[in-house]
């Protein structure tokens, strides 16, 4: 661990001192040969443990919905993890379902779906928003800031996407692991703590959202903003759509 990651404030909570360097998107999401140069930030033990528990479950479940170029490799990584975690394996097996689906008018095909907790994905992406904002732009997000990550309905995406095309203080676009984790971020010109993100993990599609029944999304949207900023409430409300 580099000296710059120890004894400084934890990027995730800003309350405790960091004792480790945390990969913003966990190394275990990636094949062994694609784990270089992943973003890292300073983290305390408490935040690192909470984030690790989320990652442990999601790295075993999300590969079943992988749509990126190395989807088969991701699924092969998930199988031994499930073998070691009997409880997770049993819960996953109990929730497996099959349906018939046509994509964009193509041939009807049998499709398997597995249960995944939206809240777990969105909580993990809450950590990721904080980590990426600090990694790219040294933005420290504490109690005086609102941070949220969420899947969006089509109506929400139509309102959110135009922000990525406008003028900005800074923009970033990355793809790690040939589609394992891809993201795009913008930082507002007049408010550095206002950052907007859209992210995908394995390109996996997630459905079952009560706000958009029958719809699926492979993109998670995130935002950070000062609570006192006038537009914060409006922007946060978009993530509720």
LINCOR-V668792 format. One record per residue. RES is the residue in one small letter. PSI is psi in whole degrees, -180 to 180 (NA if undefined). NEAR is the number of other ideal C-beta (glycine too) atoms within 10 Angstrom. D_LAST is the distance of its C-alpha to the last C-alpha in whole Angstrom. Layout:
RES|PSI|NEAR|D_LAST  RES|PSI|NEAR|D_LAST
//
This chain:
x|132|11|41  x|153|8|41  x|-28|7|42  x|-9|11|39  x|-1|18|37  x|131|13|39  x|-7|10|39  x|166|12|37  x|141|15|34  x|129|23|31  x|-30|26|28  x|-37|27|26  x|-26|17|27  x|11|17|29  x|-35|12|31  x|159|14|34  x|143|12|36  x|147|24|35  x|1|16|37  x|165|15|36  x|126|15|34  x|134|23|31  x|123|18|30  x|-43|24|26  x|121|25|26  x|143|20|28  x|-32|14|31  x|-7|16|31  x|-21|23|28  x|151|23|31  x|156|14|34  x|-30|8|37  x|6|8|38  x|38|16|35  x|9|16|34  x|149|9|36  x|28|8|34  x|144|18|31  x|139|18|30  x|150|19|31  x|166|21|31  x|136|25|32  x|146|27|31  x|167|20|33  x|-40|13|34  x|-50|14|31  x|-40|22|28  x|-37|19|30  x|-44|10|30  x|-46|16|27  x|-39|22|25  x|-37|13|28  x|-40|13|27  x|-45|20|24  x|-37|19|25  x|-45|14|28  x|-44|19|26  x|-30|22|24  x|-18|20|27  x|-24|22|28  x|-47|22|25  x|-29|20|23  x|-22|27|26  x|-19|21|26  x|12|22|23  x|136|22|25  x|6|13|25  x|-179|21|26  x|-33|13|30  x|41|19|31  x|-40|18|29  x|-39|9|33  x|-39|18|34  x|-42|27|30  x|-38|14|31  x|-32|12|35  x|-31|18|34  x|-34|17|31  x|-49|12|34  x|-27|10|37  x|-40|17|34  x|-35|17|33  x|-36|10|37  x|-20|9|37  x|88|15|34  x|-38|9|36  x|-46|7|33  x|-41|15|30  x|-44|15|32  x|-43|11|32  x|-39|14|29  x|-45|19|28  x|-37|11|31  x|-25|8|30  x|0|12|26  x|137|11|27  x|157|9|26  x|144|8|28  x|171|9|26  x|130|8|27  x|141|12|25  x|127|10|26  x|120|9|24  x|40|4|24  x|8|5|27  x|-175|8|29  x|146|7|31  x|133|9|30  x|151|10|30  x|135|8|30  x|137|12|27  x|136|10|27  x|149|18|24  x|152|15|24  x|138|14|22  x|143|20|20  x|115|13|18  x|-40|15|14  x|-37|9|15  x|-44|16|18  x|-45|23|17  x|-35|18|14  x|-43|17|17  x|-42|22|19  x|-22|25|17  x|-46|19|17  x|-43|24|21  x|-40|25|21  x|-47|27|19  x|-43|28|22  x|-44|23|24  x|-39|25|24  x|-38|27|23  x|-43|20|27  x|-45|17|28  x|-38|16|28  x|11|15|28  x|34|9|29  x|124|19|26  x|121|12|27  x|111|22|24  x|-160|12|25  x|-23|9|24  x|4|10|24  x|149|21|21  x|135|19|17  x|133|20|16  x|148|18|13  x|140|23|12  x|150|24|9  x|149|24|9  x|149|24|6  x|172|17|6  x|-40|11|9  x|-41|12|7  x|-41|20|5  x|-38|16|9  x|-29|12|11  x|-32|17|10  x|-41|20|10  x|-38|14|13  x|-24|8|16  x|-27|17|16  x|-15|15|18  x|-13|9|21  x|-180|10|22  x|148|8|24  x|158|17|24  x|-40|14|27  x|153|13|26  x|152|15|24  x|146|16|25  x|124|11|24  x|152|16|26  x|111|13|26  x|134|19|28  x|32|22|30  x|45|13|30  x|-1|18|26  x|-50|25|26  x|115|22|24  x|142|20|22  x|160|24|20  x|137|16|20  x|151|23|20  x|147|21|21  x|128|20|22  x|146|19|22  x|-44|12|25  x|1|7|26  x|95|15|24  x|-28|15|25  x|-8|21|23  x|106|24|19  x|143|29|19  x|142|22|16  x|149|22|16  x|136|21|15  x|151|22|17  x|144|20|18  x|114|28|21  x|7|25|23  x|16|18|21  x|138|22|20  x|138|15|17  x|132|20|15  x|-169|15|14  x|10|14|14  x|127|16|10  x|-25|6|10  x|-19|13|7  x|74|17|9  x|134|9|12  x|-4|7|15  x|158|15|13  x|157|15|14  x|141|20|13  x|5|17|15  x|129|20|14  x|134|24|12  x|143|24|11  x|158|24|13  x|146|21|14  x|144|25|17  x|149|24|18  x|138|16|21  x|-29|11|20  x|-8|9|22  x|138|17|21  x|-36|9|20  x|-3|12|16  x|-48|19|15  x|-40|11|13  x|-45|11|11  x|-41|19|11  x|-32|16|10  x|-30|11|7  x|-38|19|5  x|-7|20|5  x|3|11|4  x|NA|16|0
//
